Amino acid sequence: MVSGEELMSTLRDLAGWRRGAGSSGLEAARRYVVERLRAAGLEVRLEEFQALAGGGRFSAQPARRPRVVYGCNVVGVLEGCWRRNETVVVCAHLDSVGNYGADDDA
């Protein structure tokens, strides 16, 4: 069981640094979340993917050539005791755009 206090502590930790797509900050956030999920007793799976990053802003100027960034979805699995045929999904994103992660308008 994870307390509300632990969740707020995790949120404060993650909000403390920027995590743009493909950045070292995003990789650090991924490692941190994996560690916290495992500490809470969840099975952790990583799903790697590729995406195009185009700069994060809309503009009337000619577009820059997008670059390929590599990412990794973090999946935490906790099997329930009741209603094993049902699934509950809770999700969030780890990257941030323009601001620190707690309020990035994403």
Secondary structure as UniProt FT lines:
FT   HELIX           4..14
FT   TURN            15..16
FT   TURN            21..22
FT   HELIX           24..39
FT   TURN            40..41
FT   STRAND          43..53
FT   STRAND          67..77
FT   TURN            84..85
FT   TURN            101..102
//
